[in-house]
Amino acid sequence: MSYNLITILGPTAVGKTKLAALLANHFDGEIISADSRQVYKRMNIGTGKDLEDYIINGKKIPYYLIDIVEPTEEFNLFLFNEYFYKAFNDITSRNKIPFLVGGTGLYLHSILKGYKLNKVEFSKEKYEELDKLSIEELRERLIKVNPKLHNTTDLLEKDRIIRAIIISEAENNFNEHPEIRSLTIGINPGREKIKERITERLKYRLENGMIEEVEKLVAEGITFDKLEFFGLEYKYIGMYLKCELNYNDMFQKLNSAIQQFAKRQMTWFRKMEREGIKIHWLEEADFDAAKKIIEDNYFA
């Protein structure tokens, strides 16, 4: 198989970013992040951006999908795919190797399995434009855009016909993307080592500005509900700032939650393997071992 992407995946705290940067530096590549929270600006410590990891021998490795939206804005799977393919096309157009790096299972899965996603917008203008048509005209339009319509109840109510037309037209207009053929490398040091590293890393981050980072977000107007939406570090530090948890309880609950999160990440990767996605597993973020996998497969 001729590959056009290298994916580095694994649970949290295993050293994916540093390894990817070393490999991208060696193979003249650029990095696309697959992390659902690193897209947000000013959420640095809690999301583990570790931007210094992208600097190799004084050279900054280009990266994408980090610091691209405000914490007040929505980010979702559709937008991730939109940004990914834009970055992928840009990188490959310059004959560089794209490296997809991260641990958000759904985001990785959507690329490696080639999801076809559409942005469905129920805009007021679009709805009003369709609402001017008679119910018979709407039925004809719906059957034209969706000849295989199974649910005939969509043809009975005007509102449902209009919504069905909007969805069907979006499905007929999804963006065609290049086929992704990924050489995928996974890092899994084992559950006990991952747990130890999560605990060590959490202690370090709490002592080096993570609480202050969350305080600044609150000061700029990010609500505690939004912090809960961001989950993990933001959720539990938010509870600590609201005095719902003392420091020790916050640490214990957050540490346990991150460990459970790492377990769920591994569940995603095992699911991907069952679906036929080949993952070359390494026990550690070993540059030489990963380099050999790439030399033996990507350039074969």
C-alpha positions as CSV (number, residue, x, y, z in Angstrom):
1,M,0.0,0.0,0.0
2,S,1.2,3.5,-0.7
3,Y,0.6,5.7,2.3
4,N,-0.1,9.4,2.4
5,L,-0.4,10.0,6.1
6,I,1.5,8.9,9.3
7,T,-0.7,8.8,12.4
8,I,0.8,8.7,15.9
9,L,-1.8,7.8,18.5
10,G,-2.0,6.6,22.1
11,P,-3.6,7.5,25.4
12,T,-2.7,10.6,27.4
13,A,0.8,11.0,29.0
14,V,2.8,8.7,26.7
15,G,4.9,11.2,24.8
16,K,3.1,11.3,21.4
17,T,3.8,15.0,20.6
18,K,7.5,14.9,21.2
19,L,7.9,11.7,19.2
20,A,5.9,13.1,16.4
21,A,8.0,16.3,16.3
22,L,11.2,14.3,16.2
23,L,9.8,12.1,13.4
24,A,8.5,15.2,11.5
25,N,11.8,16.8,11.8
26,H,13.6,13.8,10.5
27,F,11.2,13.0,7.6
28,D,10.5,16.6,6.6
29,G,6.9,16.5,7.8
30,E,4.3,18.7,9.5
31,I,1.9,17.9,12.3
32,I,-1.9,18.0,12.4
33,S,-3.2,17.7,16.0
34,A,-6.1,15.4,16.7
35,D,-7.1,16.8,20.1
36,S,-10.6,18.0,20.8
37,R,-9.4,20.6,23.4
38,Q,-6.1,21.9,22.1
39,V,-8.1,23.8,19.4
40,Y,-9.0,26.3,22.1
41,K,-6.9,29.4,22.7
42,R,-5.4,30.1,26.2
43,M,-6.2,26.6,27.3
44,N,-2.6,25.5,27.4
45,I,-1.6,23.6,30.5
46,G,-4.9,21.8,31.1
47,T,-5.0,20.5,27.5
48,G,-1.3,19.6,27.5
49,K,-0.3,21.6,24.5
50,D,3.4,21.4,25.5
51,L,4.3,23.7,22.6
52,E,8.0,23.5,23.5
53,D,7.9,19.9,22.2
54,Y,7.5,21.2,18.7
55,I,10.9,22.8,18.8
56,I,13.7,20.3,17.7
57,N,17.3,21.5,17.7
58,G,16.1,25.1,17.6
59,K,13.7,24.5,14.7
60,K,10.0,24.9,15.1
61,I,8.0,22.0,13.5
62,P,4.9,23.5,11.9
63,Y,1.6,22.3,13.5
64,Y,-2.1,22.8,12.7
65,L,-5.4,22.7,14.6
66,I,-3.9,24.1,17.8
67,D,-5.1,27.6,19.1
68,I,-7.7,28.1,16.3
69,V,-10.9,28.9,18.2
70,E,-11.9,30.9,21.3
71,P,-13.1,29.0,24.3
72,T,-16.5,30.6,23.9
73,E,-16.9,29.2,20.4
74,E,-18.2,25.8,19.4
75,F,-15.9,23.1,17.9
76,N,-17.1,19.8,16.7
77,L,-16.3,16.8,14.5
78,F,-17.5,18.5,11.3
79,L,-15.1,21.4,11.9
80,F,-12.3,19.1,12.8
81,N,-12.6,17.3,9.5
82,E,-12.9,20.6,7.6
83,Y,-9.7,21.9,9.2
84,F,-7.9,18.6,8.8
85,Y,-8.4,18.2,5.1
86,K,-7.4,21.8,4.5
87,A,-4.2,21.3,6.4
88,F,-3.6,17.8,4.8
89,N,-4.0,19.3,1.3
90,D,-1.7,22.2,2.1
91,I,1.0,20.0,3.5
92,T,0.9,17.4,0.7
93,S,0.9,20.1,-1.9
94,R,4.3,21.1,-0.7
95,N,5.6,17.5,-0.8
96,K,5.8,17.3,3.0
97,I,4.6,14.4,5.0
98,P,1.5,15.0,7.1
99,F,1.6,13.5,10.7
100,L,-1.8,13.2,12.4
101,V,-1.1,13.2,16.2
102,G,-3.4,12.9,19.2
103,G,-5.6,10.8,21.4
104,T,-9.2,11.9,20.6
105,G,-10.6,8.6,19.4
106,L,-13.6,9.9,17.5
107,Y,-11.5,12.5,15.6
108,L,-8.8,9.9,14.6
109,H,-11.5,7.4,13.7
110,S,-13.3,9.9,11.4
111,I,-10.1,10.4,9.4
112,L,-8.8,6.8,9.3
113,K,-12.2,5.5,8.3
114,G,-13.1,8.4,5.9
115,Y,-16.3,9.7,7.5
116,K,-18.5,11.6,5.1
117,L,-19.8,14.6,7.1
118,N,-22.1,17.4,6.2
119,K,-22.8,20.8,7.8
120,V,-26.6,21.0,8.0
121,E,-27.7,24.6,8.6
122,F,-31.3,25.3,9.3
123,S,-31.0,28.9,8.4
124,K,-34.1,31.2,8.8
125,E,-33.7,32.4,5.2
126,K,-33.5,28.9,3.7
127,Y,-36.6,27.8,5.7
128,E,-38.6,30.9,4.7
129,E,-37.7,30.3,1.0
130,L,-39.0,26.7,1.1
131,D,-42.0,27.7,3.2
132,K,-43.3,29.8,0.3
133,L,-43.8,26.6,-1.8
134,S,-46.9,24.6,-1.7
135,I,-46.9,21.2,0.1
136,E,-47.1,19.5,-3.3
137,E,-44.1,21.4,-4.7
138,L,-42.2,20.6,-1.5
139,R,-43.0,16.8,-1.9
140,E,-41.7,16.9,-5.5
141,R,-38.5,18.7,-4.5
142,L,-37.9,16.2,-1.6
143,I,-38.4,13.1,-3.8
144,K,-36.1,14.7,-6.4
145,V,-33.2,15.2,-3.9
146,N,-33.9,12.0,-2.1
147,P,-35.4,9.4,-4.5
148,K,-34.8,6.6,-2.0
149,L,-37.0,8.2,0.7
150,H,-38.2,5.5,3.0
151,N,-40.0,7.4,5.7
152,T,-43.2,8.6,4.0
153,T,-44.3,10.4,7.1
154,D,-41.9,13.1,6.0
155,L,-44.4,13.8,3.1
156,L,-47.3,14.6,5.4
157,E,-46.3,17.7,7.4
158,K,-44.9,20.9,5.7
159,D,-42.4,21.5,8.5
160,R,-41.0,18.0,8.3
161,I,-40.8,18.1,4.5
162,I,-38.8,21.4,4.7
163,R,-36.4,19.9,7.2
164,A,-36.0,16.7,5.2
165,I,-35.2,18.8,2.1
166,I,-32.5,20.8,3.9
167,I,-30.9,17.6,5.3
168,S,-31.1,15.7,1.9
169,E,-29.6,18.7,0.0
170,A,-26.7,18.8,2.5
171,E,-26.1,15.1,2.1
172,N,-26.0,15.5,-1.7
173,N,-23.4,18.3,-1.4
174,F,-20.8,16.8,1.0
175,N,-17.2,17.8,0.2
176,E,-15.2,15.1,-1.6
177,H,-12.0,14.5,0.2
178,P,-8.8,12.6,-0.8
179,E,-8.7,9.0,0.3
180,I,-6.6,8.7,3.4
181,R,-4.1,5.8,3.6
182,S,-2.5,6.0,7.0
183,L,0.6,4.2,8.4
184,T,-0.5,4.2,12.1
185,I,1.8,3.9,15.1
186,G,0.5,3.5,18.6
187,I,2.2,4.0,21.9
188,N,1.1,2.0,24.9
189,P,3.5,1.6,27.9
190,G,0.9,-0.4,29.8
191,R,-1.8,0.6,32.3
192,E,0.4,0.9,35.4
193,K,3.0,3.0,33.8
194,I,0.3,5.3,32.2
195,K,-1.3,5.7,35.7
196,E,2.1,6.7,37.2
197,R,2.8,9.2,34.5
198,I,-0.7,10.7,34.7
199,T,-0.2,11.2,38.5
200,E,3.3,12.7,38.1
201,R,2.2,15.0,35.3
202,L,-0.9,16.2,37.2
203,K,1.1,17.1,40.3
204,Y,3.6,19.1,38.1
205,R,0.8,21.0,36.2
206,L,-1.1,21.9,39.4
207,E,2.1,23.3,40.9
208,N,3.0,25.2,37.7
209,G,0.1,27.3,36.7
210,M,-2.9,25.1,35.8
211,I,-5.1,26.5,38.5
212,E,-4.2,30.1,37.6
213,E,-5.0,29.2,33.9
214,V,-8.5,28.2,34.9
215,E,-8.9,31.3,37.1
216,K,-8.0,33.5,34.1
217,L,-10.6,31.8,32.0
218,V,-13.3,32.4,34.7
219,A,-12.1,36.1,34.9
220,E,-12.6,36.6,31.2
221,G,-16.2,35.3,31.4
222,I,-16.0,31.5,30.8
223,T,-18.8,30.0,32.9
224,F,-18.5,27.1,35.2
225,D,-20.9,25.2,33.0
226,K,-18.5,25.7,30.1
227,L,-15.6,24.5,32.3
228,E,-17.7,21.4,33.0
229,F,-18.2,20.9,29.3
230,F,-14.4,21.0,28.7
231,G,-14.2,18.2,31.3
232,L,-11.3,16.7,33.3
233,E,-8.9,19.5,34.5
234,Y,-11.3,22.3,33.8
235,K,-14.3,20.6,35.3
236,Y,-12.5,19.6,38.6
237,I,-10.5,22.8,39.0
238,G,-13.8,24.7,38.4
239,M,-15.3,22.7,41.3
240,Y,-12.3,23.5,43.4
241,L,-12.6,27.3,42.6
242,K,-16.3,27.1,43.5
243,C,-15.3,25.6,46.9
244,E,-17.3,22.4,46.1
245,L,-14.1,20.3,46.5
246,N,-11.0,20.9,48.7
247,Y,-7.6,20.6,47.1
248,N,-6.9,17.0,48.1
249,D,-10.3,15.8,46.9
250,M,-10.0,17.7,43.6
251,F,-6.6,16.1,43.0
252,Q,-7.8,12.6,43.8
253,K,-11.0,12.8,41.7
254,L,-9.2,14.5,38.8
255,N,-6.4,12.0,38.9
256,S,-8.9,9.1,38.8
257,A,-10.9,10.8,36.0
258,I,-7.8,11.2,33.8
259,Q,-6.9,7.6,34.4
260,Q,-10.4,6.5,33.4
261,F,-10.1,8.7,30.3
262,A,-6.9,7.0,29.3
263,K,-8.6,3.6,29.6
264,R,-11.5,4.9,27.3
265,Q,-8.9,6.0,24.8
266,M,-7.4,2.5,24.6
267,T,-11.0,1.1,24.2
268,W,-11.3,3.4,21.1
269,F,-8.0,2.2,19.6
270,R,-8.9,-1.5,20.2
271,K,-12.2,-0.8,18.4
272,M,-10.3,0.7,15.5
273,E,-8.1,-2.5,15.3
274,R,-11.2,-4.7,15.3
275,E,-12.4,-2.7,12.3
276,G,-9.3,-3.5,10.4
277,I,-7.1,-0.4,11.1
278,K,-3.6,-1.7,11.5
279,I,-1.7,-0.1,14.4
280,H,2.0,-0.7,14.9
281,W,2.3,-0.7,18.7
282,L,5.3,0.5,20.6
283,E,5.8,0.2,24.4
284,E,7.4,3.6,24.5
285,A,7.7,6.7,22.4
286,D,10.9,5.3,20.9
287,F,12.2,7.4,18.0
288,D,14.5,4.7,16.5
289,A,11.7,2.0,16.6
290,A,9.2,4.4,15.1
291,K,11.7,5.6,12.5
292,K,12.3,2.0,11.4
293,I,8.5,1.3,11.1
294,I,8.2,4.4,8.8
295,E,11.3,3.5,6.7
296,D,10.1,-0.2,6.3
297,N,6.5,0.7,5.4
298,Y,5.9,4.3,4.3
299,F,8.7,4.4,1.8
300,A,8.5,0.7,0.8
